């Protein structure tokens, strides 16, 4: 078995060689690079932290596998601020400790995103 550091180095090499700023990486690819039969959460967490040293962000996908995004690709992304995207009432509630967390949690849920996509179809 290879360490998370060694696996991150190999993964960074193939990502860099691909010339892409974002890519999907299968669990199988990570197993092959890490010479592992199983991917443990602790290993993936360490791999993610170590891969950040090479300016890559790794995130697990709901559909399986992982998304790899070059950190530099996000430098030109538009900023998202609380002032712009939270209402005055929401910000006031947060400041006063009276936020309606159930509403926030409902809106933040990935289920809401899927329902919106279904309605568009």
CNS distance restraints for C-alpha pairs under 8 A (distance, minus, plus):
assign (resid   1 and name CA) (resid  34 and name CA) 6.06 0.50 0.50
assign (resid   1 and name CA) (resid  35 and name CA) 4.85 0.50 0.50
assign (resid   1 and name CA) (resid  36 and name CA) 5.68 0.50 0.50
assign (resid   2 and name CA) (resid   6 and name CA) 5.96 0.50 0.50
assign (resid   2 and name CA) (resid   7 and name CA) 6.31 0.50 0.50
assign (resid   2 and name CA) (resid  33 and name CA) 7.82 0.50 0.50
assign (resid   2 and name CA) (resid  34 and name CA) 4.89 0.50 0.50
assign (resid   2 and name CA) (resid  35 and name CA) 5.93 0.50 0.50
assign (resid   2 and name CA) (resid  36 and name CA) 7.65 0.50 0.50
assign (resid   3 and name CA) (resid   7 and name CA) 6.16 0.50 0.50
assign (resid   3 and name CA) (resid  34 and name CA) 6.93 0.50 0.50
assign (resid   4 and name CA) (resid   8 and name CA) 5.88 0.50 0.50
assign (resid   4 and name CA) (resid  34 and name CA) 7.33 0.50 0.50
assign (resid   4 and name CA) (resid  43 and name CA) 6.38 0.50 0.50
assign (resid   4 and name CA) (resid  44 and name CA) 7.77 0.50 0.50
assign (resid   4 and name CA) (resid  46 and name CA) 6.03 0.50 0.50
assign (resid   4 and name CA) (resid  47 and name CA) 4.82 0.50 0.50
assign (resid   4 and name CA) (resid  50 and name CA) 7.06 0.50 0.50
assign (resid   5 and name CA) (resid   9 and name CA) 6.19 0.50 0.50
assign (resid   5 and name CA) (resid  47 and name CA) 6.78 0.50 0.50
assign (resid   5 and name CA) (resid  50 and name CA) 6.07 0.50 0.50
assign (resid   5 and name CA) (resid  51 and name CA) 7.89 0.50 0.50
assign (resid   6 and name CA) (resid  10 and name CA) 6.34 0.50 0.50
assign (resid   6 and name CA) (resid  34 and name CA) 7.46 0.50 0.50
assign (resid   7 and name CA) (resid  11 and name CA) 6.03 0.50 0.50
assign (resid   7 and name CA) (resid  30 and name CA) 7.45 0.50 0.50
assign (resid   7 and name CA) (resid  33 and name CA) 5.65 0.50 0.50
assign (resid   7 and name CA) (resid  34 and name CA) 5.01 0.50 0.50
assign (resid   7 and name CA) (resid  47 and name CA) 7.12 0.50 0.50
assign (resid   8 and name CA) (resid  12 and name CA) 5.93 0.50 0.50
assign (resid   8 and name CA) (resid  47 and name CA) 5.78 0.50 0.50
assign (resid   8 and name CA) (resid  48 and name CA) 7.81 0.50 0.50
assign (resid   8 and name CA) (resid  50 and name CA) 6.17 0.50 0.50
assign (resid   8 and name CA) (resid  51 and name CA) 5.07 0.50 0.50
assign (resid   9 and name CA) (resid  13 and name CA) 6.25 0.50 0.50
assign (resid   9 and name CA) (resid  51 and name CA) 7.33 0.50 0.50
assign (resid   9 and name CA) (resid  54 and name CA) 7.89 0.50 0.50
assign (resid  10 and name CA) (resid  14 and name CA) 6.45 0.50 0.50
assign (resid  10 and name CA) (resid  33 and name CA) 6.60 0.50 0.50
assign (resid  11 and name CA) (resid  15 and name CA) 6.11 0.50 0.50
assign (resid  11 and name CA) (resid  30 and name CA) 7.61 0.50 0.50
assign (resid  11 and name CA) (resid  33 and name CA) 7.15 0.50 0.50
assign (resid  11 and name CA) (resid  51 and name CA) 7.92 0.50 0.50
assign (resid  12 and name CA) (resid  16 and name CA) 5.92 0.50 0.50
assign (resid  12 and name CA) (resid  51 and name CA) 6.91 0.50 0.50
assign (resid  12 and name CA) (resid  54 and name CA) 6.58 0.50 0.50
assign (resid  12 and name CA) (resid  56 and name CA) 7.38 0.50 0.50
assign (resid  13 and name CA) (resid  17 and name CA) 6.04 0.50 0.50
assign (resid  14 and name CA) (resid  18 and name CA) 6.11 0.50 0.50
assign (resid  15 and name CA) (resid  19 and name CA) 6.98 0.50 0.50
assign (resid  15 and name CA) (resid  20 and name CA) 6.94 0.50 0.50
assign (resid  15 and name CA) (resid  23 and name CA) 7.66 0.50 0.50
assign (resid  16 and name CA) (resid  20 and name CA) 7.17 0.50 0.50
assign (resid  21 and name CA) (resid  69 and name CA) 5.88 0.50 0.50
assign (resid  21 and name CA) (resid  70 and name CA) 5.01 0.50 0.50
assign (resid  21 and name CA) (resid  73 and name CA) 6.16 0.50 0.50
assign (resid  22 and name CA) (resid  67 and name CA) 7.19 0.50 0.50
assign (resid  22 and name CA) (resid  68 and name CA) 5.49 0.50 0.50
assign (resid  22 and name CA) (resid  69 and name CA) 4.36 0.50 0.50
assign (resid  22 and name CA) (resid  70 and name CA) 6.13 0.50 0.50
assign (resid  23 and name CA) (resid  67 and name CA) 5.86 0.50 0.50
assign (resid  23 and name CA) (resid  68 and name CA) 5.19 0.50 0.50
assign (resid  23 and name CA) (resid  69 and name CA) 6.61 0.50 0.50
assign (resid  24 and name CA) (resid  65 and name CA) 6.92 0.50 0.50
assign (resid  24 and name CA) (resid  66 and name CA) 5.61 0.50 0.50
assign (resid  24 and name CA) (resid  67 and name CA) 4.67 0.50 0.50
assign (resid  24 and name CA) (resid  68 and name CA) 6.10 0.50 0.50
assign (resid  25 and name CA) (resid  29 and name CA) 6.56 0.50 0.50
assign (resid  25 and name CA) (resid  30 and name CA) 7.43 0.50 0.50
assign (resid  25 and name CA) (resid  65 and name CA) 5.77 0.50 0.50
assign (resid  25 and name CA) (resid  66 and name CA) 5.07 0.50 0.50
assign (resid  25 and name CA) (resid  67 and name CA) 6.20 0.50 0.50
assign (resid  25 and name CA) (resid  68 and name CA) 6.94 0.50 0.50
assign (resid  26 and name CA) (resid  30 and name CA) 6.63 0.50 0.50
assign (resid  26 and name CA) (resid  64 and name CA) 7.39 0.50 0.50
assign (resid  26 and name CA) (resid  65 and name CA) 4.32 0.50 0.50
assign (resid  26 and name CA) (resid  66 and name CA) 6.13 0.50 0.50
assign (resid  27 and name CA) (resid  31 and name CA) 6.16 0.50 0.50
assign (resid  27 and name CA) (resid  39 and name CA) 7.59 0.50 0.50
assign (resid  27 and name CA) (resid  64 and name CA) 7.76 0.50 0.50
assign (resid  27 and name CA) (resid  65 and name CA) 5.10 0.50 0.50
assign (resid  27 and name CA) (resid  66 and name CA) 7.16 0.50 0.50
assign (resid  28 and name CA) (resid  32 and name CA) 6.15 0.50 0.50
assign (resid  29 and name CA) (resid  33 and name CA) 6.13 0.50 0.50
assign (resid  30 and name CA) (resid  34 and name CA) 5.90 0.50 0.50
assign (resid  31 and name CA) (resid  35 and name CA) 5.64 0.50 0.50
assign (resid  31 and name CA) (resid  36 and name CA) 4.82 0.50 0.50
assign (resid  31 and name CA) (resid  37 and name CA) 6.34 0.50 0.50
assign (resid  31 and name CA) (resid  38 and name CA) 6.86 0.50 0.50
assign (resid  31 and name CA) (resid  39 and name CA) 6.71 0.50 0.50
assign (resid  32 and name CA) (resid  36 and name CA) 6.51 0.50 0.50
assign (resid  39 and name CA) (resid  43 and name CA) 6.70 0.50 0.50
assign (resid  39 and name CA) (resid  44 and name CA) 6.83 0.50 0.50
assign (resid  40 and name CA) (resid  44 and name CA) 6.37 0.50 0.50
assign (resid  41 and name CA) (resid  45 and name CA) 6.04 0.50 0.50
assign (resid  42 and name CA) (resid  46 and name CA) 6.21 0.50 0.50
assign (resid  43 and name CA) (resid  47 and name CA) 5.98 0.50 0.50
assign (resid  44 and name CA) (resid  48 and name CA) 5.99 0.50 0.50
assign (resid  45 and name CA) (resid  49 and name CA) 6.33 0.50 0.50
assign (resid  46 and name CA) (resid  50 and name CA) 6.05 0.50 0.50
assign (resid  47 and name CA) (resid  51 and name CA) 5.88 0.50 0.50
assign (resid  48 and name CA) (resid  52 and name CA) 6.40 0.50 0.50
assign (resid  48 and name CA) (resid  57 and name CA) 6.79 0.50 0.50
assign (resid  48 and name CA) (resid  58 and name CA) 5.49 0.50 0.50
assign (resid  48 and name CA) (resid  59 and name CA) 7.73 0.50 0.50
assign (resid  49 and name CA) (resid  53 and name CA) 7.24 0.50 0.50
assign (resid  50 and name CA) (resid  54 and name CA) 7.49 0.50 0.50
assign (resid  51 and name CA) (resid  55 and name CA) 6.81 0.50 0.50
assign (resid  51 and name CA) (resid  56 and name CA) 5.61 0.50 0.50
assign (resid  51 and name CA) (resid  57 and name CA) 6.75 0.50 0.50
assign (resid  51 and name CA) (resid  58 and name CA) 7.41 0.50 0.50
assign (resid  52 and name CA) (resid  56 and name CA) 4.93 0.50 0.50
assign (resid  52 and name CA) (resid  57 and name CA) 5.65 0.50 0.50
assign (resid  52 and name CA) (resid  58 and name CA) 7.95 0.50 0.50
assign (resid  55 and name CA) (resid  70 and name CA) 6.03 0.50 0.50
assign (resid  55 and name CA) (resid  71 and name CA) 5.31 0.50 0.50
assign (resid  55 and name CA) (resid  72 and name CA) 7.18 0.50 0.50
assign (resid  56 and name CA) (resid  68 and name CA) 6.41 0.50 0.50
assign (resid  56 and name CA) (resid  69 and name CA) 5.62 0.50 0.50
assign (resid  56 and name CA) (resid  70 and name CA) 4.59 0.50 0.50
assign (resid  56 and name CA) (resid  71 and name CA) 5.49 0.50 0.50
assign (resid  57 and name CA) (resid  67 and name CA) 7.89 0.50 0.50
assign (resid  57 and name CA) (resid  68 and name CA) 5.52 0.50 0.50
assign (resid  57 and name CA) (resid  69 and name CA) 5.15 0.50 0.50
assign (resid  57 and name CA) (resid  70 and name CA) 6.32 0.50 0.50
assign (resid  57 and name CA) (resid  71 and name CA) 6.35 0.50 0.50
assign (resid  58 and name CA) (resid  66 and name CA) 6.45 0.50 0.50
assign (resid  58 and name CA) (resid  67 and name CA) 5.62 0.50 0.50
assign (resid  58 and name CA) (resid  68 and name CA) 4.64 0.50 0.50
assign (resid  58 and name CA) (resid  69 and name CA) 6.64 0.50 0.50
assign (resid  59 and name CA) (resid  66 and name CA) 5.42 0.50 0.50
assign (resid  59 and name CA) (resid  67 and name CA) 5.17 0.50 0.50
assign (resid  59 and name CA) (resid  68 and name CA) 6.62 0.50 0.50
assign (resid  60 and name CA) (resid  64 and name CA) 7.13 0.50 0.50
assign (resid  60 and name CA) (resid  65 and name CA) 6.09 0.50 0.50
assign (resid  60 and name CA) (resid  66 and name CA) 4.35 0.50 0.50
assign (resid  60 and name CA) (resid  67 and name CA) 6.24 0.50 0.50
assign (resid  61 and name CA) (resid  65 and name CA) 5.71 0.50 0.50
assign (resid  61 and name CA) (resid  66 and name CA) 5.20 0.50 0.50
assign (resid  61 and name CA) (resid  67 and name CA) 6.39 0.50 0.50
assign (resid  69 and name CA) (resid  73 and name CA) 7.36 0.50 0.50
assign (resid  70 and name CA) (resid  74 and name CA) 7.43 0.50 0.50
assign (resid  71 and name CA) (resid  75 and name CA) 7.20 0.50 0.50
assign (resid  73 and name CA) (resid  77 and name CA) 7.78 0.50 0.50
assign (resid  80 and name CA) (resid  84 and name CA) 7.44 0.50 0.50
assign (resid  80 and name CA) (resid  85 and name CA) 7.38 0.50 0.50
assign (resid  81 and name CA) (resid  85 and name CA) 6.24 0.50 0.50
assign (resid  82 and name CA) (resid  86 and name CA) 5.27 0.50 0.50
assign (resid  82 and name CA) (resid  91 and name CA) 7.83 0.50 0.50
assign (resid  83 and name CA) (resid  87 and name CA) 7.60 0.50 0.50
assign (resid  83 and name CA) (resid  91 and name CA) 7.85 0.50 0.50
assign (resid  86 and name CA) (resid  90 and name CA) 5.93 0.50 0.50
assign (resid  86 and name CA) (resid  91 and name CA) 6.28 0.50 0.50
assign (resid  87 and name CA) (resid  91 and name CA) 6.28 0.50 0.50
assign (resid  88 and name CA) (resid  92 and name CA) 6.04 0.50 0.50
assign (resid  89 and name CA) (resid  93 and name CA) 6.04 0.50 0.50
assign (resid  90 and name CA) (resid  94 and name CA) 6.23 0.50 0.50
assign (resid  90 and name CA) (resid  99 and name CA) 6.65 0.50 0.50
assign (resid  91 and name CA) (resid  95 and name CA) 6.24 0.50 0.50
assign (resid  92 and name CA) (resid  96 and name CA) 6.20 0.50 0.50
assign (resid  93 and name CA) (resid  97 and name CA) 5.93 0.50 0.50
assign (resid  93 and name CA) (resid  98 and name CA) 4.63 0.50 0.50
assign (resid  93 and name CA) (resid  99 and name CA) 4.55 0.50 0.50
assign (resid  93 and name CA) (resid 100 and name CA) 7.61 0.50 0.50
assign (resid  94 and name CA) (resid  98 and name CA) 5.97 0.50 0.50
assign (resid  94 and name CA) (resid  99 and name CA) 4.94 0.50 0.50
assign (resid 100 and name CA) (resid 104 and name CA) 6.66 0.50 0.50
assign (resid 101 and name CA) (resid 105 and name CA) 5.95 0.50 0.50
assign (resid 102 and name CA) (resid 106 and name CA) 6.07 0.50 0.50
assign (resid 103 and name CA) (resid 107 and name CA) 6.25 0.50 0.50
assign (resid 104 and name CA) (resid 108 and name CA) 6.02 0.50 0.50
assign (resid 105 and name CA) (resid 109 and name CA) 6.07 0.50 0.50
assign (resid 106 and name CA) (resid 112 and name CA) 7.43 0.50 0.50
assign (resid 107 and name CA) (resid 112 and name CA) 6.54 0.50 0.50
assign (resid 108 and name CA) (resid 112 and name CA) 7.55 0.50 0.50
assign (resid 109 and name CA) (resid 113 and name CA) 7.31 0.50 0.50
assign (resid 110 and name CA) (resid 114 and name CA) 6.50 0.50 0.50
assign (resid 111 and name CA) (resid 115 and name CA) 6.27 0.50 0.50
assign (resid 112 and name CA) (resid 116 and name CA) 6.29 0.50 0.50
assign (resid 113 and name CA) (resid 117 and name CA) 6.37 0.50 0.50
assign (resid 114 and name CA) (resid 118 and name CA) 6.23 0.50 0.50
assign (resid 115 and name CA) (resid 119 and name CA) 6.31 0.50 0.50
assign (resid 116 and name CA) (resid 120 and name CA) 6.45 0.50 0.50
assign (resid 117 and name CA) (resid 121 and name CA) 6.55 0.50 0.50
